[in-house]
Amino acid sequence: MVLEFIFDQTDCRVFESYSRPGHELREFPSLDYLRESDFLESNHGRYSLCLVSRSINCDPIVEEFTLTKTGQKRQRINGPGMFQINEGQRLDTQENALNWSKFAHWNEAGAKQRSNFSDDQLEGVDWKGMRRISGQIQRHIKNKLAVAKIGTRPILPGAFTGLDDSLTLWAGPGVVRKASGRLEIFDR
């Protein structure tokens, strides 16, 4: 649902965050292309993607590195004008637990204070455009997709349905479970 909106309603280019070992980084031109690729299968059904808007004038930086154990090359994508979206995943540390999905990006002040990007790279970003696109995506998630929320965090249909099947969501200091038809935070 989130990815459908990104592909259909934004001008974002969609990349895998990290390439597969021994391969170049992939860009997904459409949701169908992403679904038909082995991307979800090779990532155990979840995703970590980087989004680059065509309108914010920021070219992605592709960095190559070598894996220590295998010596294989791998690529990752980086840049100050990039959005990152990570789908929540089941946790190995607790049975039937799911952590939160994340949508994140730099803002201008944070990037200038804490990032390692050059002044030229930071000046090339249309920060107002980033705020606009971020707002579009966040409003869609919160106002159109969310079926419930805990605090300010929206809960999307898949996670909400899973709560009926004894799934728990990790939420800061506690876990979220359904109890008597209501969502409640319990100590871990």
N, C-alpha and C positions, 0 to 999 in steps of 0.2 A: 504494500500500500504506500509506504513512504517512497520507495523507489519509483513506483508508477508516477507519483507526483513530480519527483525530481526529473525524470525523463520527459514527462509530458508538459510540465508547466514552468520549468526553469530553463535557462540557457547553459546549464552546467554540463561540462564534460565529466565523465565518470571513469575513474581508474581504480585498479586494485591497489591497495596500499603497499603491498610487497609482491614482487614477482615470485613465481615458482622457482625453486633452485634450478639453475642452468637455463633459464628462459628470460626473455625481455619482459618488461612491464607491459601489461595489457590495458588498453582503453576499451571501454564497452560503449559502442555507439547507440545501443538501444537496450531496452529491458529484455526483449526476446533474445538478443545476442548474448547477454549475460546469462540468461536461463539456459540457453542451449550450449554454452561453454561448459567446461569442467570446473569452473570457478567455485560454485557452491559445493560440489562433491569433494573437491580437493581441500576445501576449508571446513569440512565436516558439517555442511549445511548452513553455516553462518557466514557473515561477511564483515569485512573491514574495507571500506572504500574511501577514496579521496575524491572530492568534487572541486572542479575549477570552473568558475563562471567565465564565459567568453566576454562578458561585458565589464569585468573589473580590471582588465589589462594586466594580468599577472600570468606569466608563463610558468608552468610547473618545472621544478628542478628534479631531474632524475639522477639519483646517486647510485653508484654500483659499489658493492662490497663483496668480500669473500667469506664464505662460511668457514669457521675455524676447523670443525671436525672433518668436513668432506672436501674442502677446497673449492667447492662449486661457487660460481658467481651468482649473485642475486641483485635485484634492483629494488629501490624504494623511491617513492615520490615525496617531494617536500616543497614548501614554499609558503610565504607569509599570507598570500591571498587564497588560501585553500580551506575547504571545509572537510571535516572528517566525520564519517558516520560508521559506528560500530554496532552491530546487532548484539543484543544481550545474548549470553550463552549460558548453558548449564554449567554449574560449578562442580568440580570434582570433589570438593571438600565437604559437601553436604548433599545428601540424597534429595532428589527432586527440587533443587534450588536453581534459580535463574538470577543472574545479575542484570542491572539496568543496561539498556541500550544507551548509546551516547551520540550526541551531535555536538561537535565542538569546532572552534576556529579561533584564530587570533583576533583581538580588536586592536585598533591602532596604538593605544597607549601601552597595552601589554606587550605588543610586538616590539615597540621601540625600547621598552625597559628591559625585557627579559629574553628576547630571541637572539639568535646568532646571525640573523640575516643582515646583509649590507644595507647601508643607508639608501643606495640606489634601488635595491630590491623593495625596500619598504616604501619609498616614495612612488614606486610604480603601481602600487595598489590603490584602487578606487575604494577607499574605506567606507564611504557613504553607500556605494553600490553593494559592498559586502553586508552592511547592516540591513539593507533592503531585502536582499536575497535570503539572508539568515532569518529575518522576520517572516518572510513568506513561508519558508519551510517550517519554522517553529509554530506559526499560527495554524498551518494545515494539520500538523501533528496534534496540537492541543485542542483545536476547535472542530476539526473534521474527523480525525481518526480515533482520538482517545474515547474510551468507554467508561473510564473511571480515573481517579487520580489519588495519589497519596501525597499530601502536602501540595507542592507545586508540580510534582512529577506525574506526567500522564501515563496511563496504563493502556496499551493498545490491545485490540481484541484477542490476539493469540495468547498473550500472557494472561489476560483476564480469564479466558476460557480455561487455561491450564490451572488456574487457582481452584477450579472446581474438581480437578483431578489430583488434589493434594500437592500441587506445585507451590513453592514458596518463592517470593521475590526478596532479594537482599536489598535493604533500604537503610543505608547508613548504619546506625547503631543496632538495628533490629532486622527482623524479617517480616514480610507482609504475608498474611494468610487470610483466607475467608473464614469467618467465624459467624455462625448464625446469619448468613447472607450478607454480612458486612465485611469490609476490608479493615483489618486491624494490624498494628505493628506489635510484634512480640519480641522479647529479648532472644538473642541467639542461643 
